[in-house]
Amino acid sequence: MGEILEFPSRQAQGLAFLDRELRALLQARGADQRLIDFAVSQLTRTYAQLSESEQYSFSVELPGSIDAADRDALYRQINTGLEGIRKENHALMVQLVARLVLAELRLFQHERVE
């Protein structure tokens, strides 16, 4: 079986979800359109940067004497380890992104002139 391609990408789906949910939340709390647009822009831009930063890429040169089974086992172990690190970091980074965006919203509200 070949590789499955998803359209839109998971990142695009995630950003669309964030956009919809944040707009609905802010509208329910009485925010005006200018604040909603600013909040969505800040959150989606920052979250997109976070997603890009989680795309790890590196190479490992293995000795020629390693057999295919050992190579595949090592590959799986490295991927499993990286995924664990990514998940741990992702939870913390999402929390920090939320705090950053909230601080930016407060500053935006404080500085804007009506």
Secondary structure, 3 states (H helix, E strand, C coil): CCCCCCCCCHHHHHHHHHHHHHHHHHHHCCCCHHHHHHHHHHHHHHHHHHHHHCCCCCCCCCCCCCCHHHHHHHHHHHHHHHHHHHHHHHHHHHHHHHHHHHHHHHHHHHHCCC
